[in-house]
Amino acid sequence: MTSKVGHMTDGQARVALSAGVLSEEDARFRHSIAPEYVHHQIAMSRTELRRPVLDVVYLHNPEHDRHERGNLHARMREAFGALKEATGAGKIGGYGVATWNGFDAAFTVRGLIRLAQEAAGRTETGLRAIQLPISLVKITPVRDALVGSGPLGEADEAGLELWASAPLHGGKLVHLVNERLAHYIREGASPTEAALLVTASAPGLTGVLISTSSAQHWASAAKVAGGPLLSETRLKDISDLLLSRQHA
């Protein structure tokens, strides 16, 4: 069972504000990675999920922090410190970072590992997972991973769990992928199957996070992910094609 801390709903903001662990400005912004809020949200998640130990708690989109970008790494180090304390206390099994565009410019996997080590005061940390979008739209991490670089390559090198989110880009790819592109990816594949296949074939993945509207859709997605995946050569051809279109 996993949980996230960072972005918050209106209800979460009101509860945290009344508990005195959130400033009014952070409550209005609906995002915080302050240590006191991290501890509060872990406690709330353990209660709501009825789990004494959460498997992994993700720092959610820390790059959206409202404070100055120059202070981001320092604030993430403080948040990692709180997460490390929770790990040591047996409240969580470990922690990670779930981001939408943080790896574009805000931080790297190696940088996250360094911050976690600084927060822990030693080489061993509770950092164990990374989550980021990988799709036909967010294809750059796949292309980078083929040469052992970027977040996928660095996470694999460090032995971190690596979870792909938004493989259909919020459902948009179902309508954006035409039959010609789907056929190019794999003959006979539907647009949805083709999009999922590219994500599932990304090097080093632990798994793909997907939501579906029916059991049939889930079975179809599981079949794609569990079937023959694309070779690195095909992934390179596909990612090069898509990146050339994005830069055209």
C-alpha positions as CSV (number, residue, x, y, z in Angstrom):
1,M,0.0,0.0,0.0
2,T,1.4,3.3,-1.1
3,S,0.6,7.0,-0.3
4,K,1.7,10.4,-1.5
5,V,2.4,13.6,0.3
6,G,2.8,17.0,-1.4
7,H,-0.4,18.0,-3.3
8,M,-3.5,18.0,-1.2
9,T,-7.2,18.3,-1.5
10,D,-9.3,21.1,0.0
11,G,-10.3,18.8,2.8
12,Q,-6.7,17.7,3.5
13,A,-5.6,21.4,3.6
14,R,-8.4,22.3,6.1
15,V,-7.5,19.4,8.4
16,A,-3.7,20.1,8.3
17,L,-4.3,23.9,8.8
18,S,-6.5,23.2,11.9
19,A,-3.8,20.8,13.2
20,G,-1.2,23.6,13.0
21,V,1.1,21.7,10.6
22,L,0.4,23.9,7.5
23,S,0.7,27.6,6.9
24,E,-2.2,29.5,5.4
25,E,-0.2,30.2,2.3
26,D,0.6,26.5,1.8
27,A,-3.0,25.7,2.4
28,R,-4.1,28.2,-0.4
29,F,-1.4,26.8,-2.7
30,R,-2.5,23.2,-2.0
31,H,1.0,21.8,-1.8
32,S,3.6,21.4,0.9
33,I,6.7,19.2,1.5
34,A,7.4,20.7,5.0
35,P,8.6,18.0,7.5
36,E,5.7,18.7,9.9
37,Y,3.2,18.2,7.1
38,V,5.0,15.1,5.9
39,H,4.7,13.5,9.4
40,H,1.0,14.6,9.6
41,Q,0.1,13.2,6.3
42,I,1.8,9.9,7.0
43,A,-0.3,9.6,10.2
44,M,-3.5,10.5,8.4
45,S,-2.8,7.9,5.6
46,R,-2.0,5.2,8.2
47,T,-5.4,5.9,9.8
48,E,-7.4,6.2,6.6
49,L,-5.9,3.1,5.0
50,R,-6.0,1.2,8.3
51,R,-2.4,0.1,7.8
52,P,0.1,0.3,10.6
53,V,2.9,0.3,8.0
54,L,2.7,2.0,4.6
55,D,4.9,0.2,2.0
56,V,6.1,3.4,0.3
57,V,5.3,7.1,0.7
58,Y,6.0,9.3,-2.3
59,L,7.0,12.9,-2.2
60,H,4.5,14.1,-4.8
61,N,5.6,16.6,-7.4
62,P,8.1,18.4,-5.1
63,E,9.1,20.6,-8.1
64,H,5.7,22.4,-7.6
65,D,6.9,23.7,-4.2
66,R,5.8,27.4,-4.0
67,H,9.1,28.5,-2.5
68,E,12.1,29.8,-4.5
69,R,13.6,27.1,-6.8
70,G,17.0,27.7,-5.3
71,N,15.7,26.4,-2.0
72,L,14.0,23.3,-3.5
73,H,16.9,20.9,-2.8
74,A,17.2,22.1,0.8
75,R,13.5,21.6,1.3
76,M,13.5,18.2,-0.3
77,R,16.4,17.2,2.0
78,E,14.3,18.2,5.0
79,A,11.3,16.2,3.7
80,F,13.6,13.2,3.1
81,G,14.7,13.6,6.7
82,A,11.1,13.4,7.9
83,L,10.5,10.3,5.7
84,K,13.7,8.7,7.0
85,E,12.5,9.2,10.5
86,A,9.2,7.6,9.7
87,T,11.1,4.7,8.1
88,G,13.2,4.2,11.2
89,A,10.1,4.3,13.4
90,G,8.6,1.5,11.4
91,K,5.7,3.6,10.1
92,I,6.6,3.3,6.5
93,G,8.7,0.7,4.6
94,G,10.5,3.3,2.6
95,Y,10.0,6.4,0.5
96,G,10.2,7.7,-3.1
97,V,9.6,10.6,-5.4
98,A,6.6,10.8,-7.8
99,T,7.0,13.5,-10.3
100,W,5.4,14.8,-13.5
101,N,8.3,17.0,-14.9
102,G,10.8,17.2,-12.1
103,F,13.4,15.2,-14.0
104,D,13.2,17.8,-16.9
105,A,15.3,20.3,-14.9
106,A,14.6,20.4,-11.2
107,F,16.6,17.3,-10.1
108,T,18.1,14.0,-11.2
109,V,18.0,10.5,-9.7
110,R,21.6,10.8,-8.6
111,G,20.8,14.1,-7.0
112,L,17.9,12.6,-5.1
113,I,20.1,9.8,-3.8
114,R,22.7,12.4,-2.7
115,L,20.0,14.4,-0.9
116,A,18.6,11.3,0.8
117,Q,22.1,10.4,2.0
118,E,22.7,13.8,3.4
119,A,19.3,13.7,5.2
120,A,20.2,10.2,6.6
121,G,23.8,11.1,7.4
122,R,25.0,7.9,5.8
123,T,25.1,6.0,2.6
124,E,22.1,3.7,3.3
125,T,18.8,5.5,3.0
126,G,15.1,4.7,2.9
127,L,14.8,6.0,-0.7
128,R,13.6,3.0,-2.7
129,A,11.3,4.1,-5.6
130,I,10.9,6.6,-8.4
131,Q,7.6,7.3,-10.3
132,L,7.4,9.4,-13.5
133,P,5.3,9.6,-16.7
134,I,6.5,7.4,-19.6
135,S,4.5,7.4,-22.8
136,L,4.5,8.2,-26.5
137,V,4.3,11.9,-25.4
138,K,6.9,11.5,-22.6
139,I,9.3,9.4,-24.7
140,T,12.6,11.1,-23.8
141,P,13.3,9.0,-20.7
142,V,12.9,5.9,-22.9
143,R,15.4,7.1,-25.5
144,D,17.9,8.2,-22.8
145,A,17.6,4.8,-21.0
146,L,18.7,3.0,-24.2
147,V,22.1,4.5,-23.6
148,G,22.0,4.1,-19.8
149,S,21.3,7.7,-19.0
150,G,18.4,9.8,-17.7
151,P,16.1,8.9,-14.8
152,L,15.5,5.3,-15.9
153,G,19.1,4.5,-16.4
154,E,20.2,6.1,-13.2
155,A,17.4,4.5,-11.2
156,D,18.2,1.1,-12.6
157,E,21.9,1.6,-11.8
158,A,21.0,2.5,-8.2
159,G,18.7,-0.5,-7.8
160,L,15.6,1.7,-7.2
161,E,12.1,0.6,-8.0
162,L,11.0,2.4,-11.2
163,W,7.3,2.9,-11.9
164,A,5.9,4.4,-15.1
165,S,2.8,6.5,-14.7
166,A,0.3,8.0,-17.2
167,P,1.1,5.5,-20.0
168,L,-1.9,6.9,-21.9
169,H,-1.1,10.5,-21.0
170,G,-4.4,10.9,-19.1
171,G,-6.3,9.0,-21.7
172,K,-5.4,11.5,-24.5
173,L,-3.4,8.9,-26.4
174,V,-6.4,6.7,-27.0
175,H,-7.6,9.4,-29.5
176,L,-4.2,10.8,-30.6
177,V,-2.6,7.6,-31.8
178,N,-3.8,6.8,-35.3
179,E,-3.8,3.4,-36.9
180,R,-0.7,4.1,-39.0
181,L,1.4,4.8,-35.9
182,A,-0.1,1.9,-34.0
183,H,0.7,-0.4,-37.0
184,Y,4.3,1.0,-37.0
185,I,4.7,0.1,-33.4
186,R,3.3,-3.4,-33.8
187,E,1.3,-4.9,-36.6
188,G,-2.3,-5.5,-35.6
189,A,-2.1,-3.5,-32.4
190,S,-4.9,-1.1,-31.5
191,P,-3.9,2.5,-30.6
192,T,-4.3,1.8,-26.9
193,E,-2.3,-1.4,-27.1
194,A,0.5,0.2,-29.1
195,A,0.8,3.1,-26.6
196,L,0.9,0.7,-23.6
197,L,3.4,-1.6,-25.4
198,V,5.9,1.2,-25.7
199,T,5.6,2.2,-22.1
200,A,5.8,-1.4,-20.8
201,S,8.9,-2.0,-23.0
202,A,10.9,0.8,-21.4
203,P,14.2,-0.5,-19.9
204,G,14.4,-1.1,-16.1
205,L,10.8,-0.8,-15.2
206,T,9.4,-2.4,-12.1
207,G,5.9,-1.9,-13.4
208,V,3.3,0.4,-15.1
209,L,0.6,2.2,-13.2
210,I,-2.7,2.3,-15.1
211,S,-6.4,2.9,-14.3
212,T,-9.1,1.4,-16.4
213,S,-12.9,1.8,-16.8
214,S,-13.7,-1.9,-17.0
215,A,-12.4,-5.4,-16.3
216,Q,-12.1,-6.0,-20.1
217,H,-9.8,-3.0,-20.4
218,W,-7.7,-4.2,-17.5
219,A,-7.3,-7.7,-19.0
220,S,-6.3,-6.1,-22.3
221,A,-3.6,-4.0,-20.6
222,A,-2.3,-6.9,-18.6
223,K,-2.0,-9.0,-21.8
224,V,0.0,-6.3,-23.5
225,A,2.3,-5.8,-20.5
226,G,2.7,-9.6,-20.0
227,G,3.3,-10.4,-23.6
228,P,6.3,-10.1,-25.9
229,L,7.8,-6.6,-25.5
230,L,9.6,-4.4,-28.0
231,S,13.3,-4.9,-28.5
232,E,15.7,-2.0,-27.7
233,T,16.3,-1.6,-31.4
234,R,12.6,-1.1,-32.1
235,L,12.3,1.2,-29.1
236,K,15.1,3.3,-30.5
237,D,13.4,3.6,-33.9
238,I,10.1,4.5,-32.3
239,S,11.5,7.1,-29.9
240,D,13.7,8.6,-32.6
241,L,10.6,9.0,-34.9
242,L,8.5,10.5,-32.1
243,L,11.2,12.9,-31.0
244,S,11.8,14.1,-34.5
245,R,8.1,14.9,-34.8
246,Q,8.1,16.8,-31.5
247,H,11.1,18.9,-32.6
248,A,9.8,19.5,-36.1
